[in-house]
Amino acid sequence: MRQRKVKNEEEKLSKHNQYLINKPQRYKGKWHQLFNNNNSIYAEFGCGKGQFILTMAELYPNNNYIAFEGRGSVILRALEKAAQKGFNNVVFVKEYINDSREYFEESELSGIYLNFSDPWPKLRHAKRRLTHSRYLKGYQTVLKKDGCIEFKTDNDDLFEFALDEFKSHGMKLLEISRDLHNTELEAKNVTTEYEDKFRTEGKKINYCKVQTAPVQL
Ligand SMILES: C[S@@+](CC[C@H](N)C(=O)[O-])C[C@H]1O[C@@H](n2cnc3c(N)ncnc32)[C@H](O)[C@@H]1O
């Protein structure tokens, strides 16, 4: 999905200070203070226009959500929707995540969502995939012992790559489907913008949920 350039993007973003977290690293280990409660915290990396995370925030008001998205014009749409709804359990970070340990303390997260992550099909770009080993080490540290990663993609090669990476990190496969919308898992599924588009095109959606094993320090 191509995103048009937004005029006065910075100015428009600056109107959403309640939801857009400036210098997010300062909240490392302190996200509960920001939300002003001790509820579980979940993160999405690459949230796009926020359909998934905002629906989760609405469905599960007793959870906190932090969504990362690198593109300003895209996250702006998520911020506008959050402000309209007036949620108090979701915030956004306009950054391309590199190492989740920059933002989160050990065991600070209860779950991580990776939805339709950019596939980076060329082998020489494999390290940029959000399910590459170099990211997984960070996820294992910032997730609680029983924390989970949920991953969805239309891209079969990326899915197989992710499964291999999860396995090689000792993660436990809890749920898997190579056609999510034709299984009973569909009942609890919350869709994303990309997912809705792919579903309309008749594409099968891959899904898995893995439980992280603690990283060996
Ligand atoms: C293919 S889109 C999917 C968007 C949304 N998750 C969905 O399913 O509709 C992937 C998004 O991830 C963002 N992205 C890619 N790498 C990222 C990173 N390292 N940190 C944060 N966002 C990232 C891109 O800017 C893009 O908006």
The ligand as an SDF file (V2000), in Angstrom:
LIG
                    3D

 27 29  0  0  0  0  0  0  0  0999 V2000
    3.8490   -4.1090    5.2550 C   0  0  0  0  0  0  0  0  0  0  0  0
    3.4920   -2.8700    6.4080 S   0  0  0  0  0  0  0  0  0  0  0  0
    2.3000   -3.6510    7.4960 C   0  0  0  0  0  0  0  0  0  0  0  0
    1.5610   -2.6620    8.3360 C   0  0  0  0  0  0  0  0  0  0  0  0
    0.5690   -3.2460    9.3450 C   0  0  0  0  0  0  0  0  0  0  0  0
    1.2370   -4.0580   10.3310 N   0  0  0  0  0  0  0  0  0  0  0  0
   -0.4800   -4.0700    8.6520 C   0  0  0  0  0  0  0  0  0  0  0  0
   -0.4330   -5.3120    8.7530 O   0  0  0  0  0  0  0  0  0  0  0  0
   -1.3790   -3.4940    8.0310 O   0  0  0  0  0  0  0  0  0  0  0  0
    4.9570   -2.9020    7.4130 C   0  0  0  0  0  0  0  0  0  0  0  0
    5.1010   -1.6230    8.2140 C   0  0  0  0  0  0  0  0  0  0  0  0
    6.1920   -1.7980    9.1190 O   0  0  0  0  0  0  0  0  0  0  0  0
    6.9310   -0.6030    9.1960 C   0  0  0  0  0  0  0  0  0  0  0  0
    8.2860   -1.0090    9.6400 N   0  0  0  0  0  0  0  0  0  0  0  0
    9.1960   -1.7250    8.9430 C   0  0  0  0  0  0  0  0  0  0  0  0
   10.2890   -1.9580    9.6780 N   0  0  0  0  0  0  0  0  0  0  0  0
   10.0620   -1.3740   10.8860 C   0  0  0  0  0  0  0  0  0  0  0  0
   10.8140   -1.2560   12.0860 C   0  0  0  0  0  0  0  0  0  0  0  0
   12.0460   -1.8020   12.1890 N   0  0  0  0  0  0  0  0  0  0  0  0
   10.2900   -0.5760   13.1270 N   0  0  0  0  0  0  0  0  0  0  0  0
    9.0610   -0.0080   13.0180 C   0  0  0  0  0  0  0  0  0  0  0  0
    8.2960   -0.0720   11.9110 N   0  0  0  0  0  0  0  0  0  0  0  0
    8.7810   -0.7560   10.8670 C   0  0  0  0  0  0  0  0  0  0  0  0
    6.8680   -0.0230    7.7970 C   0  0  0  0  0  0  0  0  0  0  0  0
    7.0890    1.3760    7.7920 O   0  0  0  0  0  0  0  0  0  0  0  0
    5.4400   -0.3930    7.3780 C   0  0  0  0  0  0  0  0  0  0  0  0
    4.5210    0.6330    7.6830 O   0  0  0  0  0  0  0  0  0  0  0  0
  1  2  1  0
  2  3  1  0
  2 10  1  0
  3  4  1  0
  4  5  1  0
  5  6  1  0
  5  7  1  0
  7  8  2  0
  7  9  1  0
 10 11  1  0
 11 12  1  0
 11 26  1  0
 12 13  1  0
 13 14  1  0
 13 24  1  0
 14 15  1  0
 14 23  1  0
 15 16  2  0
 16 17  1  0
 17 18  1  0
 17 23  2  0
 18 19  1  0
 18 20  2  0
 20 21  1  0
 21 22  2  0
 22 23  1  0
 24 25  1  0
 24 26  1  0
 26 27  1  0
M  CHG  2   2   1   9  -1
M  END
$$$$
